[in-house]
Amino acid sequence: MSESVVAQYAMVNTKSNPSNESVKKKENAPPKIIQEAEVVYVDESSRTYVNKNLPIYLKFSTTPDGKTYDLKSQRHPEDSAPIYLDTEGPNLIRTKWAVDPNSKEYVYPLREVEMELYADSKPPIVSPILTSSNKHRISNVTYYGSDLAIELKDWDEQSGVKQSLWSLNNDAWEEGKTEFANRTSGDYSYSYYSVDNVNNYTEAANINFVFDNTAPITNLIKTELDNYVFGPNTKVQFEVIEEHSGIRATYFKLGELSYIKVKEGQVLPSSLTDGDYVITYYSVDNVNNGEELKELNVYLDKIAPISTINATSSYTRDDILFVSANSLITLSSKDNKAGVKQINYTTRDAADELYENAFSLQNFHGLTSVKFSANDKVENVESENTQKVFVDTLKPSTSIEFLGDYFEVANRYYVNGETQLKLVGSDANAGVAFIEYAGIGNEFSKYDQPFSLKEEGYYGMMYRSVDNVNNVEYSKSIDLYLDKKGPEIVYNFSNRPIGVEEGIPVYPSGTRLFLGATDDQSGTNSISYKVNDQNEVHYSSPKTIDISEKKAFKKGQSYDVQITTTDLVNNESSEIIAFKIED
């Protein structure tokens, strides 16, 4: 009989043999080993034994080899032809008094003549003695190991045992001790009987048992990962094939450690560190048959996964992860050997959630946290990670500054060619990532430093800031005009020239000079003048240069008047007027 047993530990689950070792009669009597006539036996002490169940015929003769005569009873003839012995053991044939064969006189003191004839009607007692240091019993079945030997012990009260025989599985009858060392494992029926010297037979009997000298066959079962990667809590399971007596135990060891007896729920020793190992294992059955050692390479994975958190449109500062309401948070994990099984996370509205897809924190604003950890396929569990997260739902803000001269009127800003535009962004939470600007209808460009306008004329400009979590400010706009030209100088004399001397106009005495300026864009800011080497004088009204009142221009003198004017963005124009007053 055989059975394959799959077990977490060395579990025995053999079939019961319907036979048992109690003595049973054989259906067919054993062959007789002596003839029917051989029923008288004389032992070494000259005692004569006869089968008690057989008839006895008494005869006598007057000479050793002479004619014999039947001895009969006159009183009871029916008792003498033949007679049957009535007593088990010694029976006596006697005469009344003993006679000396020489003198033919009574022997004194008087004594009877007694001739013993031993009657034997009982068969011998025979019993098989099974010797084995390895014996196991399951239900009604007894199993013996490879050192099994059987010897028949027999005894007979009267004539003695002539012969004891045995047969295995109905094979030929044999005498002597039975050795099993080289026999095949399997079910055996041991039949036996005995006969004494007057042909009394025991009834044939038999015992049934299983002889087992076959070792189990053990295989290490792959883990659920279909490999030999074990975790600290992965059960070590073996498939054990045991055909007969059942499994006593399975043992294994890793590396130089001692052997461990496998039990239910067995795991690898906790003292081992992560890494590759050679596992050695074997099984022993219930009659001490042990298989040869087997070896396999296995890996003990004791390192938990390492998880990280990332997010789209995110920014990290001071260990705080800044995200927007639309940022998608992703969790990822790496494992050294077995592979990641799952990641779990917790937020304010999700407790111990299984991570499957990226998620957002749309319902929050401000500081919160995401807790997360992973476990691998052999149940190494990562320590929980906590990431502080700031959900920034506010947009940044941008302002514009003018570095240099500018003038604003009717929501339009006038600047000159030297004026620089500076964009300044601010964000209360994640911080500004960049500022960008564009002319109306053009693509945005990133702002990096203050800049000046190049070509004179009108500019419509848009600008905005983007923070570090991609919150985008609504675009702002500004009207600009680059004014690169100074005002146009306008001057008038109160009289017409009366002549020209050496290319210079000559004006009559009492002539006055009137100054002015015009600007098409930002407007005139100031007018000043300087007469010959005199100090520059700021022009404020026509009276300022009323020559007749101020007596600025004298007869017979030549004059150089330098006129300077500026507009509201500090563009400057200058002109020198040369003339002479008549003598």
C-alpha positions, 0 to 999 in steps of 0.5 A, spaced: 500 500 500 502 507 498 500 514 499 503 521 498 502 525 504 502 533 503 504 536 509 506 543 513 510 538 517 512 531 517 504 528 518 503 521 518 497 519 514 498 512 512 492 507 510 490 501 515 492 494 513 485 490 514 490 484 516 492 484 523 497 480 527 493 476 531 493 468 530 489 466 524 487 459 522 489 457 515 484 455 510 488 449 508 491 444 513 499 444 512 502 438 509 503 432 513 511 431 514 511 424 517 506 418 515 500 415 519 504 409 521 509 413 524 506 414 531 510 410 536 517 414 538 522 411 543 526 417 546 533 417 548 531 415 555 528 409 552 521 411 553 516 409 548 510 414 546 504 412 542 499 417 539 493 416 544 488 417 539 490 410 536 488 403 537 493 398 541 494 391 539 498 387 545 502 381 542 507 376 546 512 371 544 516 366 548 522 368 544 525 374 541 524 373 534 519 367 535 512 367 533 507 372 536 500 371 539 495 376 541 493 377 548 486 377 550 482 378 555 477 373 557 473 376 562 472 382 557 474 380 550 471 387 547 477 391 551 483 387 548 482 387 541 484 393 540 485 397 547 486 404 547 490 408 552 486 412 557 491 416 560 495 422 557 502 420 559 505 414 562 500 408 562 502 401 565 502 394 563 503 390 569 504 383 572 502 381 579 509 379 581 516 380 578 520 373 577 527 372 577 529 370 570 534 365 572 531 362 578 524 363 576 522 365 583 519 371 586 523 377 587 524 379 594 521 384 596 515 382 592 514 388 587 510 388 581 512 388 574 511 395 570 512 397 563 510 404 561 507 406 555 506 413 554 500 416 551 500 423 547 494 426 544 496 433 544 500 437 539 506 441 540 505 449 543 508 453 538 509 461 537 513 466 533 517 470 536 518 477 532 524 481 534 525 488 531 528 494 534 523 498 530 516 497 531 510 501 530 502 500 530 497 504 527 490 501 528 490 494 527 496 494 523 503 493 526 509 495 522 517 492 523 523 495 520 529 493 516 532 489 522 526 484 523 527 477 524 522 471 526 524 465 530 519 459 532 519 457 539 516 450 540 514 445 546 511 439 547 509 436 553 510 428 551 513 426 545 517 432 544 517 437 537 519 433 531 519 439 526 516 446 526 515 450 519 513 456 517 511 459 510 511 467 507 505 469 503 503 461 502 510 460 499 514 453 500 514 451 508 521 452 511 524 451 517 529 455 522 529 463 523 527 468 518 531 474 516 528 480 513 533 484 511 534 483 504 526 482 503 522 487 499 517 492 503 510 490 503 504 486 506 506 479 509 502 473 512 507 469 516 504 462 517 506 456 521 505 450 525 508 444 529 508 436 529 510 432 535 514 425 534 507 421 534 504 425 529 500 430 533 499 437 529 498 444 531 493 447 526 496 452 522 496 459 524 498 466 521 500 473 523 499 479 518 504 485 518 507 490 514 515 489 513 518 496 511 525 498 509 523 503 504 525 510 506 520 516 505 521 521 499 521 528 501 520 534 497 520 542 499 514 545 496 515 552 493 512 558 496 506 561 494 510 565 489 512 559 485 519 559 488 523 558 494 523 565 497 521 565 504 519 571 509 520 571 516 513 568 517 512 564 510 511 557 512 516 551 510 512 546 507 514 539 505 511 534 500 512 527 503 511 520 500 511 515 505 508 508 503 508 504 509 509 505 516 508 513 516 512 519 517 515 520 524 518 526 523 521 531 517 528 535 519 531 541 516 537 546 517 539 552 514 547 553 513 551 551 519 545 551 524 542 545 528 537 541 525 529 543 526 524 538 527 518 540 522 512 542 526 505 545 524 506 552 522 514 552 521 517 558 519 525 559 518 529 561 524 528 568 526 536 568 528 538 568 520 539 575 516 537 576 509 540 572 504 541 566 500 542 559 504 542 552 503 537 548 506 538 541 508 532 536 509 530 529 510 524 525 513 524 519 518 518 514 518 515 510 524 520 504 523 526 509 523 528 508 515 531 515 514 532 518 507 538 521 504 539 528 505 537 533 500 539 540 499 536 546 495 538 553 495 533 558 498 532 565 499 530 568 506 527 575 505 527 579 511 527 586 508 521 590 508 519 594 502 522 602 501 516 606 499 516 614 496 511 619 495 511 624 489 506 628 486 505 632 480 505 640 480 509 639 487 514 642 491 518 640 497 521 645 502 523 644 509 521 636 509 514 639 507 511 637 500 507 642 497 501 640 492 495 644 489 488 641 489 489 638 482 496 635 484 496 627 483 499 624 489 503 617 487 506 612 492 511 607 489 515 602 493 521 597 491 523 591 494 529 587 494 527 580 493 520 578 493 517 584 490 511 589 493 505 586 494 501 592 496 501 599 499 496 602 504 495 609 506 491 614 510 489 621 509 484 625 513 478 622 509 481 615 508 484 610 513 488 604 511 486 605 504 489 600 499 493 604 494 491 603 487 491 609 483 494 616 484 489 621 488 488 628 490 487 632 496 481 636 493 478 637 499 483 640 503 487 647 504 493 648 509 497 643 512 495 635 513 499 629 512 499 622 508 501 616 512 503 610 508 507 603 508 508 597 504 508 590 505 512 585 500 509 578 498 512 574 504 509 579 509 515 584 511 511 590 513 515 597 512 515 601 518 509 607 517 512 613 513 509 620 515 509 625 509 507 632 511 503 635 506 501 643 505 495 643 500 496 650 497 489 652 493 491 660 493 494 663 486 500 667 487 500 675 485 505 679 481 506 687 481 510 691 476 515 696 479 519 702 474 526 702 475 527 709 472 523 715 470 516 714 468 509 717 468 502 715 468 496 718 466 489 715 464 492 708 466 497 709 461 505 709 463 510 713 459 517 711 460 524 712 457 529 708 454 533 707 460 527 706 464 527 698 466 521 694 468 521 689 474 516 684 475 515 682 482 511 675 484 509 673 491 506 667 494 504 666 501 505 658 501 508 654 496 512 660 493 513 663 486 516 658 481 516 663 475 514 670 472 512 670 465 510 676 461 508 677 453 505 682 449 498 682 447 497 676 443 503 673 443 506 667 447 508 668 454 516 668 456 519 667 462 521 673 466 528 673 469 531 680 470 528 687 469 528 689 462 527 696 458 523 697 452 527 698 445 522 701 440 518 707 441 511 706 441 505 703 444 506 696 448 500 692 451 503 687 456 500 681 460 504 678 466 502 673 471 506 668 476 506 661 477 507 658 484 511 651 485 505 647 485 502 650 478 497 655 481 497 660 475 495 667 477 490 670 472 493 675 467 494 682 469 495 687 463 498 694 463 499 699 457 506 702 456 508 707 452 516 708 450 517 715 449 525 716 447 524 723 444 525 730 448 520 736 447 520 740 441 523 747 443 519 753 440 522 760 441 520 767 438 523 774 438 519 780 439 522 783 433 524 781 426 531 781 425 534 788 422 540 785 419 546 780 419 553 780 421 557 775 419 552 770 419 548 772 425 542 775 425 541 782 428 535 785 432 533 792 434 534 794 441 529 792 446 527 786 442 525 780 447 525 773 447 520 768 448 521 761 449 516 754 449 516 747 448 511 742 446 511 734 447 507 729 443 507 724 448 508 724 455 508 732 455 513 738 457 516 738 464 521 743 464 524 749 460 531 752 462 536 757 459 543 760 459 545 767 457 552 767 455 556 764 461 551 766 466 548 761 470 542 757 468 535 760 469 529 756 470 524 758 465 517 759 469 513 765 465 514 770 459 516 775 464 522 771 466 525 773 459 522 780 458 529 783 456 526 790 456 524 789 463 530 785 465 535 789 461 538 782 459 540 784 452 544 790 451 546 795 445 552 793 441 552 786 444 552 779 441 549 773 445 548 765 445 542 763 449 542 755 450 535 753 451 534 746 455 527 742 456 525 736 458 519 732 458 515 728 464 520 722 463 526 726 463 527 726 455 531 732 454 532 737 448 537 743 447 538 748 442 543 754 442 540 761 439 546 766 437 544 773 435 546 780 436 543 787 438 544 793 434 549 799 437 
